[in-house]
């Protein structure tokens, strides 16, 4: 069975998809660290779960458009979560 021809992604769509993928990989890495050290495990598990359900839901609502405002807001939500995580780490190290 032949695969359907899909339109090529625009540059903006590629950037937002890359941002989402990078944040997801960072969350998976932090989950591994959290499980290894038993520090902030609940946050790490919750962040990964929130990303999975958030990105999938946003892509369904946006009909697969990575440059849709809903998907962009989902990416920015996780940027804020990353900033909060970095703030907590900075406070703990201080």
C-alpha positions in Angstrom: 0.0 0.0 0.0 1.4 3.4 -1.0 1.9 6.1 1.6 -0.1 9.3 1.0 1.9 12.3 -0.2 2.1 14.7 2.7 3.0 18.3 2.2 6.4 19.4 3.2 6.8 21.2 6.6 7.5 24.9 6.5 10.5 26.4 8.3 8.3 27.6 11.1 6.7 24.2 11.6 10.1 22.6 11.7 11.3 25.1 14.3 8.3 24.5 16.6 8.5 20.7 16.2 12.2 20.8 17.0 11.5 22.9 20.1 8.9 20.5 21.3 11.2 17.5 20.6 14.1 19.1 22.5 11.9 19.9 25.5 10.6 16.3 25.5 14.1 14.8 25.4 15.1 17.2 28.2 12.2 16.0 30.3 13.0 12.4 29.6 16.6 13.1 30.7 15.5 14.8 33.9 13.1 11.9 34.6 16.1 9.5 34.4 18.1 11.8 36.8 15.1 12.1 39.1 14.6 8.3 39.2 18.3 7.7 39.8 18.6 10.2 42.7 15.0 10.0 44.0 14.8 13.8 43.9 11.7 15.6 42.4 10.4 12.3 41.0 6.8 13.5 41.1 7.6 16.6 39.1 9.6 14.6 36.6 6.9 12.0 36.0 4.2 14.7 35.8 6.2 16.8 33.4 6.7 14.0 31.0 3.0 13.0 31.3 1.9 16.6 30.7 4.0 16.8 27.6 2.7 13.6 26.1 -1.0 14.4 26.7 -0.4 18.1 25.9 1.4 17.7 22.6 -0.8 14.9 21.4 -4.0 16.9 22.3 -2.7 20.1 20.8 -1.7 18.3 17.5 -5.1 16.7 17.3 -6.9 20.0 17.8 -4.5 21.8 15.3 -4.9 19.0 12.7 -1.2 18.3 12.7 0.0 21.9 12.2 3.1 22.4 14.3 2.8 26.2 13.7 -0.7 26.4 15.1 -1.1 28.8 18.0 -2.4 26.0 20.3 0.7 23.9 19.7 2.9 27.0 20.1 1.3 27.7 23.5 1.9 24.1 24.5 5.6 24.5 23.7 5.8 27.8 25.6 4.0 26.2 28.6 6.9 23.7 28.8 9.5 26.4 28.4 7.9 28.0 31.6 8.1 24.6 33.3 11.7 24.4 32.4 12.3 27.9 33.8 10.6 26.9 37.0 12.8 23.8 37.3 15.9 25.8 36.7 14.8 28.3 39.4 14.3 25.5 41.9 17.7 24.1 41.0 19.4 27.5 41.3 17.7 28.0 44.7 18.8 24.6 45.9 22.4 25.1 44.8 22.6 28.6 46.4 
